[in-house]
Amino acid sequence: MESMVLFIAFELAVLGVGLPAAAAEREFTQADCRMEAGPCVKTTGGLTVAFDINPKPLKTMRELTFTATVSQQGTPTADASVTIDLSMPGMFMGKNVIQLATRHDGTYEGKGVIIRCPSGKRIWQASVAIEWAGKESVVSFLFEVQ
């Protein structure tokens, strides 16, 4: 939800409404997840998602393992469909969606590559989409890649 608010603020700024464009752009340059410190955890729609990427340090143009551990009130979810949509806020970098496979106890894992941005920007967004028990929830993480 927070990422959607930032996106809307940025779009409004570009259209000349609300925040100045510089303020909206500044919001996108701040990672809300220090991936090098370990998994980041957020809650959405009653689900708690612990998101991690390895190996560290995170670098572009190499295969990475993406992991999401999903639980509801401390109980691991089973049989969820989990995908990660990788994007760069404020810049289209092509479609990059990773389907995660069930591993164990609410843990889902998949492999993918974060591409190098020609502009040199390093903030990426991972939107983790979870379809489970007939509902869909999405939680986003902003993180820095070397």
C-alpha positions in Angstrom: 0.0 0.0 0.0 2.8 2.4 0.9 4.5 1.8 -2.4 1.2 2.5 -4.3 0.9 5.8 -2.4 4.4 6.7 -3.4 3.7 5.8 -7.0 0.6 7.9 -7.1 2.4 10.8 -5.5 5.1 10.5 -8.2 2.6 10.4 -11.0 0.8 13.4 -9.6 4.0 15.3 -9.3 4.9 14.5 -12.9 1.5 15.9 -13.9 2.2 19.0 -11.9 -0.2 18.1 -9.0 0.7 17.7 -5.3 4.3 17.1 -4.4 7.1 18.7 -6.5 8.7 16.1 -8.8 12.0 16.4 -6.9 10.3 15.4 -3.6 8.5 12.5 -5.3 11.7 11.3 -6.9 13.5 11.5 -3.5 10.9 9.1 -2.0 11.9 6.5 -4.6 15.6 6.7 -3.8 15.1 5.5 -0.2 15.2 1.7 0.3 12.8 0.5 3.0 14.6 -2.8 3.2 18.3 -3.3 4.1 18.6 -6.6 2.3 22.3 -7.0 3.3 21.1 -7.3 6.9 18.9 -10.2 6.3 15.2 -10.9 5.4 12.8 -7.9 5.5 9.4 -8.5 7.0 6.1 -6.8 6.2 2.4 -7.7 6.8 -0.4 -7.3 4.3 -4.0 -8.6 4.2 -3.4 -10.6 7.4 -0.3 -12.3 6.0 3.2 -11.8 7.2 5.9 -12.0 4.5 9.6 -12.4 5.2 11.5 -11.6 2.0 15.1 -12.3 1.2 17.5 -12.5 -1.7 20.9 -14.4 -1.8 23.8 -14.4 -2.3 24.9 -11.2 -0.7 26.0 -8.6 -1.5 23.2 -8.2 -4.1 24.6 -7.6 -7.6 23.0 -7.2 -11.0 23.5 -9.5 -13.9 23.9 -12.7 -11.8 21.6 -15.5 -10.8 20.0 -14.8 -7.4 17.7 -16.9 -5.2 14.5 -15.1 -4.0 12.8 -16.4 -0.9 9.5 -15.5 0.6 8.3 -17.1 3.8 4.5 -16.5 4.3 2.5 -17.0 7.5 -0.8 -16.1 8.9 -0.8 -15.4 12.7 2.4 -17.3 13.0 1.2 -20.4 11.1 3.0 -21.1 7.8 0.8 -21.0 4.7 0.6 -24.0 2.5 -0.4 -24.3 -1.2 0.0 -20.6 -1.9 0.9 -19.2 -5.4 3.7 -16.7 -4.9 5.3 -14.5 -7.6 7.7 -11.6 -7.5 7.5 -8.7 -9.9 10.8 -6.9 -10.0 10.8 -3.3 -11.2 12.7 0.0 -10.8 10.5 2.8 -9.4 10.2 5.7 -11.8 11.8 3.8 -14.7 10.5 1.0 -16.9 13.1 -1.8 -17.1 11.0 -4.5 -18.8 8.9 -7.2 -17.3 10.7 -9.4 -14.8 8.4 -11.8 -12.9 9.7 -14.8 -10.9 7.4 -17.6 -10.0 8.4 -19.1 -6.6 8.0 -22.8 -5.9 6.9 -24.3 -2.5 9.9 -25.5 -0.5 8.6 -26.2 3.1 6.7 -24.7 6.0 5.4 -21.6 4.1 8.7 -21.0 2.3 8.7 -20.3 -1.4 11.8 -20.0 -3.5 12.8 -19.1 -7.1 15.7 -17.9 -9.2 16.1 -14.8 -11.2 18.3 -12.0 -12.4 18.1 -8.3 -11.6 19.4 -6.4 -14.7 21.8 -3.5 -14.6 20.2 -0.1 -15.1 22.1 2.0 -17.7 21.3 5.2 -15.7 23.3 3.8 -12.7 20.2 3.9 -10.4 20.3 1.1 -7.8 16.9 1.1 -6.0 14.7 -1.8 -7.0 11.2 -2.8 -6.0 10.1 -6.4 -5.4 6.3 -6.7 -5.4 5.5 -10.1 -3.8 2.1 -11.3 -4.8 0.5 -14.1 -2.8 -2.7 -16.0 -3.9 -3.9 -18.1 -1.0 -7.3 -19.2 0.4 -9.1 -17.5 -2.5 -7.5 -14.1 -1.8 -4.7 -12.1 -3.3 -2.3 -9.9 -1.3 0.7 -7.9 -2.6 3.5 -6.5 -0.4 6.4 -4.4 -1.9 9.9 -4.1 -0.7 12.4 -1.3 -1.9 16.0 -2.4 -1.7 19.4 -1.4 -3.1 21.5 -3.5 -5.5 25.2 -3.0 -6.2 
